Amino acid sequence: MNKENKTFEESMQRLEQIVRAMERGDVALEGSLKLFQEGTELVRSCQKLLDEAQLQVKKIMTAADGSPVEEDFRDEP
């Protein structure tokens, strides 16, 4: 499966594998650089997926008359 078709969960799982491999410190420099590059691409991909999901999220609220009202999602602290 290529990087563009990975799900968010698959990408996160691969990122965890990369982190574990790099933390062990048993990967040669060239391999570490390749893993780092793959990891940064996966981070960008995950961020894009999260941004797209955030745009789709709607908060459902109740209007004064009891009918549901959709409101765009806002990242609240």
Stockholm file with secondary structure:
# STOCKHOLM 1.0

chainA/1-77         MNKENKTFEESMQRLEQIVRAMERGDVALEGSLKLFQEGTELVRSCQKLLDEAQLQVKKIMTAADGSPVEEDFRDEP
#=GR chainA/1-77 SS CCGGGCCHHHHHHHHHHHHHHHHHTCSCHHHHHHHHHHHHHHHHHHHHHHHHHHHHCEEEEECTTSCEEEEECCCCC
#=GC SS_cons        CCGGGCCHHHHHHHHHHHHHHHHHTCSCHHHHHHHHHHHHHHHHHHHHHHHHHHHHCEEEEECTTSCEEEEECCCCC
//
